[in-house]
Amino acid sequence: MEIRIEQDTNNKLLGRREVHFTATYGDKTPSKAEVKESICKKLNMDPEATEVVKIKQLYGNKSSSIVVYGYETKELMQKMAPKVKEKKAKAGGKEAPKKAEEPKAAPKEEEAKKAEAPK
């Protein structure tokens, strides 16, 4: 995998290094783990305090536009980086019971209307 750095900035407010680069590769789009390993070796960053934010496949090419955040410490990364998987799990868990309750409420209303109609 060949890496070409497009933009490398230090965000002092958030305590991280933001790296935008283009990666050219052979067969398939690299995984986040492969990207993380390659960029950490090349830029001498700590793998535990590095997050691959986005891998965007460039249409018709064997290359991707990639964004990586390298935090100063692992603790800072845990504090600043959003927990996307946890948010999705919580949202999925809360929505499922609501959907199950709604159909139960509808038959009760229909029964009540039927009971009132014959009188």
MOCORGI-V7852 format. One record per helix or strand of 3 or more residues. SS is the DSSP state (~ for helix, > for strand). FROM is the first residue (numbers start at 1). LEN is the number of residues. If there is no record, write none. Layout:
SS_FROM_LEN ; SS_FROM_LEN
//
This chain:
>_2_10 ; >_16_9 ; ~_32_12 ; ~_47_3 ; >_50_8 ; >_63_9 ; ~_74_7 ; ~_84_34
//
